[in-house]
C-alpha cells in the first residue's frame, strides 16, 4: 500500500506488477447494452447518456488498434508510460458474440506494449463462453473484468433502472472466480435514496465477496439523461464535495487493505456536465480525500471485519 495515500492505488499495483508506469487506454468498440437495445430496457440507467461513458471514438470511425496507438502516443508523452492496458469502456463490452469479442480483444492485444485488458461490463452479460475466452488470455496477460454494481440495494437498482439485482452480481462474481481473471466492481456514491448507512453496507458487502478491486464514482448529472430531468424538476440533489469526500473515506475504511482502488472519483466531460460543477476539479477532490484520511488517522481496511455477508 502507498503509505502516503493511505490506500492501495492502481498506479502502485501496476508498478509492483510490471516495474514501470502503466496506463489504461480507453477503447470504444462500438458495442451496445441490453438496457438500451430493448433486451432488458431502453434508455439505459438514469445517469447514462448516448455515449455510454465512452469517448465516441467508434462513431468517428476509429478502429480499436487506431484508438490504442493514439492513446499510447499521448500517454507516453504525458506520463512516460511504458506499458498499457486496453480498457474497453463504452457500454457493455461482453455483449456480443464470442467470435466478435475475440476479434476485438485480439486486435487490442496485438498492439505493441499492450500487456492486458480491462473489460467494462454488466454482471448479467457474462456466460461460460465469454469467461473462458477471457481466461485464455490470463496465461500471459493481465485481465481485469469490471462489473458495474453501483449499490447492493435492490430497491436502489430498480430506482436507477439498472436492470439487474444484487444476486445477479454475486452470481457473476462466483462464475468469474478461480479463472485468473481479476474482478473489479464499480460503485456510485450519491444515488437517489442512498444515505451514509446504505453506502457503508454496500462497501461491506463488496469487501465480504473477496473482490480484487473497486472503482468509486460520484453520481453527477449529464445532459440528455433521465437523471437530468429529475434534477431539473428538483427531485434529485447532488452531493456536496465535502459530503462526497467523507463518504469515500467511509468506504475505504471498510474495504480490505489489499483491494486495489482503481478510482476515487469520475471524470465528467465539461461540455456534457450539468451538475455539480465542483466535480470538474478532480485534483482538488483527491487532495481533500487524502487530507481527510490523514485528519481521521484512517487507512484503507481499518474497519474491515472479514468475509461474511451476514449482519449487513
C-alpha positions, 0 to 999 in steps of 0.5 A: 500500500502507498503509505502516503495515500493511505490506500492501495492505488492502481498506479502502485499495483501496476508498478509492483506488477510490471516495474514501470508506469502503466496506463489504461487506454480507453477503447470504444468498440462500438458495442451496445447494452441490453438496457438500451437495445430493448433486451432488458430496457431502453434508455439505459440507467438514469445517469447514462447518456448516448455515449455510454461513458465512452469517448465516441471514438467508434462513431468517428470511425476509429478502429480499436488498434487506431484508438490504442496507438493514439492513446499510447502516443499521448500517454507516453508523452504525458506520463512516460508510460511504458506499458498499457492496458486496453480498457474497453469502456463504452457500454457493455463490452461482453455483449456480443458474440464470442467470435466478435469479442475475440476479434476485438480483444485480439486486435487490442492485444496485438498492439505493441506494449499492450500487456492486458485488458480491462473489460467494462461490463454488466454482471448479467452479460457474462456466460461460460463462453465469454469467461473462458475466452477471457481466461485464455488470455490470463496465461500471459496477460493481465485481465481485469473484468469490471462489473458495474454494481453501483449499490447492493440495494435492490430497491436502489437498482430498480430506482436507477433502472439498472436492470439487474439485482444484487444476486445477479452480481454475486452470481457473476462474481462466483462464475468469474472466480478461480479463472485468473481473471481479476474482478473489479466492481464499480460503485456510485456514491450519491444515488437517489435514496442512498444515505451514509448507512446504505453506502457503508453496507454496500462497501461491506458487502463488496469487501465480504465477496473477496473482490480484487478491486473497486472503482468509486464514482460520484453520481453527477448529472449529464445532459440528455439523461433521465437523471437530468430531468429529475434534477431539473424538476428538483427531485434529485440533489447532488452531493456536496464535495465535502459530503462526497469526500467523507463518504469515500473515506467511509468506504475505504475504511471498510474495504480490505487493505489489499483491494486495489482502488482503481478510482476515487472519483469520475471524470465528467466531460465539461461540455456534457456536465450539468451538475455539480460543477465542483466535480470538474476539479478532480485534483482538488477532490483527491487532495481533500480525500487524502487530507481527510484520511490523514485528519481521521488517522484512517487507512484503507481496511481499518474497519474491515471485519472479514468475509461474511455477508451476514449482519449487513 
